[in-house]
Amino acid sequence: MRATAALLAVLCACAVPAAHALIRTADNGILVVSIDDSAPGVGLFTIDTGASHPQPRYSVFYPVGTSYVTLRDVTAQEVWANAGETVNTNIEPFAPRSMQAAPAMAALVAIPGGFRTVYVLPHWRVTQDVVLSGTTLEDTRVRQTIELENTSPVARSYGLRTLWDWEIAEQEESRWRARDPDTAFTSTFAAFDVPAFRAFEVVDRAIGMTYSVFGTAGGGPLVPAPTRPDRLAYVQWLDFYQAPWDLEIRGSDEDAATVHYWGYPAPRVMAPGARATFHQYVAARPSALGLRLDEGAAPIPAVSPWPLAGLAGVLALCAFGGLARRAR
């Protein structure tokens, strides 16, 4: 599936000269954030492992351009995306809009630990912060924060979606499981409305994984706290890349992504001049998200000491009998 998308991209590139992307990075040695600071992709970012990660120079997200943010303005019946292109025009009665093209304006600046991208749209100001923090494997995390501000004179109904396109150790068909409480790894796509789990784990394969990466669902001790989504879904990437808001979830064992919704299924309402902020995190270890989890196999069930004591007695008798027979 990714090969089809790549072929289409190559054909398009042959028809239209490609702009030279200006990629800026934040790197603490454990994780590396790379973000686009050029048109038409201002604010698109990816994450890789750094030189001091146990598995250095590997991907976490697919390279820049496949993970993006959607603002669904129900009042204006417009869907705004920072995908760097119009991903789908067939979304009637909504009209597709780009956060990086007129009448919108986009600008990126450096902030401590990362980057801030501000999108000025008709009726909205969208601010995305992507910030890398920590100094060790155990505390390194990336925070993506989206702040929405209603700059219009009327209340507006809206929804927000983020799409994260996972690629663990160059493996696009990533496996997923919920953490705290835990589920088994799966490759079957599914959705979770107001998820009760605190985090999720993504790996390249369920057995003998190269490394794990963790994302938040909600709760925990982090400040600012992750904002629990109205829906979190493990999905086929191309389906949801091409559908900037929602689509039937289907399939398994294909290019994997997660989508995180606020204002789903019913839109949220924001008063004129009001703001709303949404936080989520990616980390190399659960400890960086304030979680204490077993990262290995399922725990071995506890065994009562009394059967063990009985077994020890039987083994002792057998050994004594063997010695007696050898003595004879």
WOHU-V588526 format. One record per residue. N is the residue number from 0. RES is the residue in three letters. PSI is psi as a letter, one per 30 degrees, with the letter a starting at -180 (999 if undefined). OMEGA is omega in radians with two decimals (999 if undefined). Layout:
n:N res:RES psi:PSI omega:OMEGA
n:N res:RES psi:PSI omega:OMEGA
//
This chain:
n:0 res:MET psi:e omega:3.11
n:1 res:ARG psi:e omega:-3.14
n:2 res:ALA psi:e omega:3.10
n:3 res:THR psi:e omega:3.12
n:4 res:ALA psi:e omega:3.14
n:5 res:ALA psi:e omega:3.12
n:6 res:LEU psi:e omega:3.10
n:7 res:LEU psi:e omega:3.13
n:8 res:ALA psi:e omega:3.13
n:9 res:VAL psi:e omega:3.12
n:10 res:LEU psi:e omega:3.11
n:11 res:CYS psi:e omega:-3.13
n:12 res:ALA psi:e omega:3.11
n:13 res:CYS psi:e omega:-3.09
n:14 res:ALA psi:e omega:-3.06
n:15 res:VAL psi:k omega:3.11
n:16 res:PRO psi:k omega:-3.09
n:17 res:ALA psi:k omega:3.03
n:18 res:ALA psi:k omega:3.11
n:19 res:HIS psi:j omega:-3.10
n:20 res:ALA psi:k omega:3.02
n:21 res:LEU psi:j omega:-3.09
n:22 res:ILE psi:k omega:3.08
n:23 res:ARG psi:l omega:-3.03
n:24 res:THR psi:l omega:2.92
n:25 res:ALA psi:k omega:-2.96
n:26 res:ASP psi:k omega:3.05
n:27 res:ASN psi:g omega:-3.14
n:28 res:GLY psi:f omega:-3.14
n:29 res:ILE psi:e omega:3.08
n:30 res:LEU psi:l omega:3.11
n:31 res:VAL psi:k omega:3.02
n:32 res:VAL psi:k omega:3.07
n:33 res:SER psi:k omega:-3.05
n:34 res:ILE psi:k omega:-3.10
n:35 res:ASP psi:k omega:3.10
n:36 res:ASP psi:h omega:3.14
n:37 res:SER psi:l omega:3.09
n:38 res:ALA psi:k omega:0.10
n:39 res:PRO psi:g omega:-2.96
n:40 res:GLY psi:g omega:-3.05
n:41 res:VAL psi:k omega:3.08
n:42 res:GLY psi:f omega:3.08
n:43 res:LEU psi:k omega:-3.05
n:44 res:PHE psi:l omega:3.04
n:45 res:THR psi:l omega:3.14
n:46 res:ILE psi:k omega:3.04
n:47 res:ASP psi:l omega:3.00
n:48 res:THR psi:k omega:-3.10
n:49 res:GLY psi:a omega:-3.05
n:50 res:ALA psi:f omega:-3.11
n:51 res:SER psi:g omega:3.03
n:52 res:HIS psi:k omega:3.10
n:53 res:PRO psi:f omega:3.06
n:54 res:GLN psi:i omega:-2.99
n:55 res:PRO psi:l omega:3.01
n:56 res:ARG psi:h omega:3.04
n:57 res:TYR psi:l omega:3.13
n:58 res:SER psi:l omega:2.94
n:59 res:VAL psi:e omega:2.90
n:60 res:PHE psi:l omega:2.98
n:61 res:TYR psi:l omega:-3.09
n:62 res:PRO psi:l omega:-3.03
n:63 res:VAL psi:k omega:3.01
n:64 res:GLY psi:f omega:-3.08
n:65 res:THR psi:f omega:3.03
n:66 res:SER psi:k omega:-3.07
n:67 res:TYR psi:l omega:-3.08
n:68 res:VAL psi:k omega:3.08
n:69 res:THR psi:k omega:2.96
n:70 res:LEU psi:j omega:-3.13
n:71 res:ARG psi:j omega:3.12
n:72 res:ASP psi:j omega:-3.08
n:73 res:VAL psi:e omega:-3.13
n:74 res:THR psi:e omega:-3.14
n:75 res:ALA psi:f omega:-3.05
n:76 res:GLN psi:h omega:3.08
n:77 res:GLU psi:k omega:3.05
n:78 res:VAL psi:j omega:-3.14
n:79 res:TRP psi:k omega:3.12
n:80 res:ALA psi:k omega:3.06
n:81 res:ASN psi:h omega:-3.08
n:82 res:ALA psi:f omega:-3.10
n:83 res:GLY psi:f omega:3.12
n:84 res:GLU psi:l omega:3.00
n:85 res:THR psi:j omega:-2.98
n:86 res:VAL psi:f omega:-3.12
n:87 res:ASN psi:k omega:3.09
n:88 res:THR psi:f omega:-3.07
n:89 res:ASN psi:i omega:-3.10
n:90 res:ILE psi:h omega:-3.14
n:91 res:GLU psi:k omega:0.10
n:92 res:PRO psi:g omega:3.14
n:93 res:PHE psi:l omega:3.07
n:94 res:ALA psi:k omega:3.13
n:95 res:PRO psi:k omega:3.13
n:96 res:ARG psi:k omega:3.09
n:97 res:SER psi:k omega:3.08
n:98 res:MET psi:f omega:-3.07
n:99 res:GLN psi:g omega:-3.12
n:100 res:ALA psi:l omega:3.14
n:101 res:ALA psi:k omega:0.21
n:102 res:PRO psi:g omega:3.11
n:103 res:ALA psi:l omega:3.04
n:104 res:MET psi:k omega:-3.11
n:105 res:ALA psi:k omega:3.10
n:106 res:ALA psi:k omega:-3.11
n:107 res:LEU psi:k omega:3.07
n:108 res:VAL psi:l omega:3.06
n:109 res:ALA psi:k omega:3.01
n:110 res:ILE psi:l omega:-3.12
n:111 res:PRO psi:k omega:3.10
n:112 res:GLY psi:f omega:-3.08
n:113 res:GLY psi:b omega:-2.96
n:114 res:PHE psi:k omega:3.05
n:115 res:ARG psi:k omega:3.06
n:116 res:THR psi:k omega:3.14
n:117 res:VAL psi:k omega:3.07
n:118 res:TYR psi:j omega:3.10
n:119 res:VAL psi:j omega:-3.08
n:120 res:LEU psi:l omega:2.92
n:121 res:PRO psi:k omega:3.08
n:122 res:HIS psi:f omega:-3.01
n:123 res:TRP psi:l omega:2.84
n:124 res:ARG psi:k omega:-3.13
n:125 res:VAL psi:k omega:3.14
n:126 res:THR psi:k omega:3.10
n:127 res:GLN psi:k omega:2.99
n:128 res:ASP psi:k omega:3.01
n:129 res:VAL psi:j omega:-2.95
n:130 res:VAL psi:k omega:3.09
n:131 res:LEU psi:k omega:3.12
n:132 res:SER psi:l omega:3.14
n:133 res:GLY psi:l omega:-3.13
n:134 res:THR psi:f omega:-3.11
n:135 res:THR psi:l omega:3.08
n:136 res:LEU psi:e omega:-3.02
n:137 res:GLU psi:f omega:-3.09
n:138 res:ASP psi:g omega:-3.12
n:139 res:THR psi:k omega:3.11
n:140 res:ARG psi:l omega:3.05
n:141 res:VAL psi:k omega:3.10
n:142 res:ARG psi:k omega:2.95
n:143 res:GLN psi:j omega:3.13
n:144 res:THR psi:k omega:3.06
n:145 res:ILE psi:k omega:3.03
n:146 res:GLU psi:k omega:3.08
n:147 res:LEU psi:k omega:3.07
n:148 res:GLU psi:k omega:3.09
n:149 res:ASN psi:j omega:-3.11
n:150 res:THR psi:g omega:-3.14
n:151 res:SER psi:l omega:-3.12
n:152 res:PRO psi:g omega:-3.10
n:153 res:VAL psi:l omega:3.04
n:154 res:ALA psi:k omega:-3.09
n:155 res:ARG psi:k omega:3.05
n:156 res:SER psi:k omega:-2.99
n:157 res:TYR psi:l omega:2.96
n:158 res:GLY psi:l omega:3.13
n:159 res:LEU psi:k omega:3.08
n:160 res:ARG psi:k omega:2.93
n:161 res:THR psi:k omega:3.08
n:162 res:LEU psi:k omega:3.07
n:163 res:TRP psi:j omega:-3.10
n:164 res:ASP psi:j omega:-3.02
n:165 res:TRP psi:k omega:2.98
n:166 res:GLU psi:j omega:-3.07
n:167 res:ILE psi:k omega:3.12
n:168 res:ALA psi:h omega:3.12
n:169 res:GLU psi:g omega:-3.13
n:170 res:GLN psi:j omega:-3.09
n:171 res:GLU psi:f omega:-3.13
n:172 res:GLU psi:i omega:-3.04
n:173 res:SER psi:k omega:3.07
n:174 res:ARG psi:l omega:-2.99
n:175 res:TRP psi:k omega:2.94
n:176 res:ARG psi:l omega:3.06
n:177 res:ALA psi:l omega:3.10
n:178 res:ARG psi:k omega:3.08
n:179 res:ASP psi:i omega:-0.05
n:180 res:PRO psi:l omega:-3.02
n:181 res:ASP psi:l omega:2.93
n:182 res:THR psi:l omega:3.07
n:183 res:ALA psi:l omega:3.03
n:184 res:PHE psi:k omega:3.14
n:185 res:THR psi:l omega:2.97
n:186 res:SER psi:g omega:3.13
n:187 res:THR psi:k omega:-3.04
n:188 res:PHE psi:k omega:-3.04
n:189 res:ALA psi:l omega:3.13
n:190 res:ALA psi:l omega:-3.13
n:191 res:PHE psi:j omega:3.13
n:192 res:ASP psi:k omega:-3.08
n:193 res:VAL psi:i omega:-3.00
n:194 res:PRO psi:k omega:-3.14
n:195 res:ALA psi:f omega:3.13
n:196 res:PHE psi:l omega:-3.08
n:197 res:ARG psi:f omega:-3.06
n:198 res:ALA psi:l omega:3.03
n:199 res:PHE psi:l omega:-3.08
n:200 res:GLU psi:k omega:3.13
n:201 res:VAL psi:k omega:-3.13
n:202 res:VAL psi:l omega:3.10
n:203 res:ASP psi:e omega:3.08
n:204 res:ARG psi:l omega:-3.01
n:205 res:ALA psi:e omega:3.14
n:206 res:ILE psi:k omega:-3.13
n:207 res:GLY psi:h omega:-3.11
n:208 res:MET psi:k omega:3.12
n:209 res:THR psi:e omega:3.03
n:210 res:TYR psi:l omega:3.12
n:211 res:SER psi:l omega:2.97
n:212 res:VAL psi:k omega:-3.03
n:213 res:PHE psi:k omega:3.07
n:214 res:GLY psi:l omega:-3.10
n:215 res:THR psi:l omega:2.97
n:216 res:ALA psi:e omega:3.12
n:217 res:GLY psi:l omega:3.12
n:218 res:GLY psi:a omega:3.11
n:219 res:GLY psi:l omega:-3.00
n:220 res:PRO psi:f omega:-3.08
n:221 res:LEU psi:k omega:3.07
n:222 res:VAL psi:j omega:-0.07
n:223 res:PRO psi:k omega:-3.10
n:224 res:ALA psi:k omega:3.03
n:225 res:PRO psi:k omega:-3.09
n:226 res:THR psi:j omega:-3.08
n:227 res:ARG psi:k omega:-3.11
n:228 res:PRO psi:l omega:3.01
n:229 res:ASP psi:f omega:3.04
n:230 res:ARG psi:k omega:2.99
n:231 res:LEU psi:k omega:-3.07
n:232 res:ALA psi:k omega:3.00
n:233 res:TYR psi:j omega:-2.88
n:234 res:VAL psi:l omega:3.01
n:235 res:GLN psi:k omega:-2.98
n:236 res:TRP psi:e omega:-3.01
n:237 res:LEU psi:e omega:3.10
n:238 res:ASP psi:e omega:-3.01
n:239 res:PHE psi:f omega:2.94
n:240 res:TYR psi:e omega:-3.11
n:241 res:GLN psi:f omega:3.07
n:242 res:ALA psi:j omega:-3.00
n:243 res:PRO psi:f omega:3.06
n:244 res:TRP psi:d omega:-3.01
n:245 res:ASP psi:l omega:-3.13
n:246 res:LEU psi:l omega:3.04
n:247 res:GLU psi:k omega:3.11
n:248 res:ILE psi:k omega:-3.06
n:249 res:ARG psi:l omega:2.96
n:250 res:GLY psi:a omega:-3.14
n:251 res:SER psi:l omega:3.03
n:252 res:ASP psi:h omega:3.06
n:253 res:GLU psi:l omega:3.11
n:254 res:ASP psi:k omega:-2.95
n:255 res:ALA psi:k omega:3.07
n:256 res:ALA psi:l omega:2.92
n:257 res:THR psi:k omega:3.04
n:258 res:VAL psi:k omega:-3.03
n:259 res:HIS psi:k omega:-3.01
n:260 res:TYR psi:k omega:2.87
n:261 res:TRP psi:k omega:-2.98
n:262 res:GLY psi:h omega:-3.13
n:263 res:TYR psi:k omega:-0.09
n:264 res:PRO psi:f omega:3.14
n:265 res:ALA psi:k omega:3.13
n:266 res:PRO psi:l omega:2.99
n:267 res:ARG psi:l omega:-3.13
n:268 res:VAL psi:k omega:3.13
n:269 res:MET psi:k omega:3.13
n:270 res:ALA psi:l omega:3.10
n:271 res:PRO psi:k omega:-3.14
n:272 res:GLY psi:f omega:-3.10
n:273 res:ALA psi:l omega:3.12
n:274 res:ARG psi:l omega:3.03
n:275 res:ALA psi:k omega:-3.06
n:276 res:THR psi:k omega:-3.07
n:277 res:PHE psi:k omega:-3.09
n:278 res:HIS psi:k omega:2.98
n:279 res:GLN psi:l omega:-3.00
n:280 res:TYR psi:l omega:2.96
n:281 res:VAL psi:k omega:-3.10
n:282 res:ALA psi:l omega:3.11
n:283 res:ALA psi:f omega:3.13
n:284 res:ARG psi:k omega:3.12
n:285 res:PRO psi:f omega:-3.14
n:286 res:SER psi:f omega:3.12
n:287 res:ALA psi:f omega:3.08
n:288 res:LEU psi:g omega:-3.13
n:289 res:GLY psi:g omega:-3.13
n:290 res:LEU psi:k omega:3.04
n:291 res:ARG psi:j omega:-3.02
n:292 res:LEU psi:l omega:2.95
n:293 res:ASP psi:j omega:-3.10
n:294 res:GLU psi:f omega:-3.09
n:295 res:GLY psi:b omega:-3.11
n:296 res:ALA psi:l omega:3.12
n:297 res:ALA psi:k omega:-3.10
n:298 res:PRO psi:k omega:3.09
n:299 res:ILE psi:k omega:-3.12
n:300 res:PRO psi:k omega:3.09
n:301 res:ALA psi:k omega:-3.12
n:302 res:VAL psi:k omega:3.12
n:303 res:SER psi:k omega:-3.13
n:304 res:PRO psi:f omega:-3.06
n:305 res:TRP psi:e omega:3.05
n:306 res:PRO psi:e omega:3.11
n:307 res:LEU psi:e omega:3.11
n:308 res:ALA psi:e omega:3.10
n:309 res:GLY psi:e omega:3.13
n:310 res:LEU psi:e omega:3.11
n:311 res:ALA psi:e omega:3.12
n:312 res:GLY psi:e omega:3.13
n:313 res:VAL psi:e omega:3.13
n:314 res:LEU psi:e omega:3.11
n:315 res:ALA psi:e omega:3.12
n:316 res:LEU psi:e omega:3.12
n:317 res:CYS psi:e omega:3.14
n:318 res:ALA psi:e omega:3.13
n:319 res:PHE psi:e omega:3.11
n:320 res:GLY psi:e omega:3.12
n:321 res:GLY psi:e omega:3.12
n:322 res:LEU psi:e omega:3.13
n:323 res:ALA psi:e omega:3.14
n:324 res:ARG psi:e omega:3.14
n:325 res:ARG psi:e omega:3.13
n:326 res:ALA psi:e omega:3.13
n:327 res:ARG psi:999 omega:999
//
